């Protein structure tokens, strides 16, 4: 049986939506950037809470690191 699927190069297919591509890429970069910030803030706050203070001091450190990091990353 004959196949009726296109066999030409992909470049000749549908037009690319570059605006949507750029928006998706910027969203991915933002997610990676702020996700890394939150992971690092959680680790530092957990270490601070374990070695220096308790839960509330670790929570305060987490909030401070997240707020300062967000201002720096903008």
N, C-alpha and C positions, 0 to 999 in steps of 0.2 A: 504494500500500500504506500501511496505517496504521502509524505508529510507536508502539511500546509503551514508550517511555522516559518517565520522569516529567518533566513540564514545569513543576512548581511551583517556588517559591523554595527555595533551598538551606537556608534556616533551618528549614524544616519537615522536613528529612531526618533522618538519624541523629543521635543525641545526640553531643555533642562530649566527648572525653576530656580534660578540662582538666588533670588531674594529669599526663598524658603530655605535654601541650602545655607545661606549666611546666617539666617535666624536660628536654625537648628545648631549650627556650629557655635554661635555665641552662647546659646543655652547650655550646650555641653561644657564649654569652657567655664561658664559661671558655676555650673553644678560641681565640676571638678575642683575649682578654686575654693568655693565656700564649703564644700564637703570635706576637703583636706583641712581647712581651718577648724571646722567643728571637731574632726577626729583628733587633731593635735591638741585642741583646747580640752577635750575630754580626758585625754591621757595626762596632760599636765595637771589638770584639776584633781584627777584621781590620785596622782602621786603626791600633790600638795596636801590633799585631805588625809591621806594615809600617814604621811611622815610628820606633818606639822600640826594640822588641826583635825577637825572632824568633817562631817557632811556639809554643814553650813558654810564653813570657810572654803571648802572645795567648790561649793556652788557659787560663792561670790567670786572666786578666782576664775571659774568657767565663764561667768557672765562678763567679767572684765576683759578677759582674753578675747572673747567673741566680739565684744563691742569695739575694742581697740583694733583687732584684726580686720573687722569689717570696714572701719574707717580707713585703714591703711590700704586695703585691697581695692578700694573704689577707684 
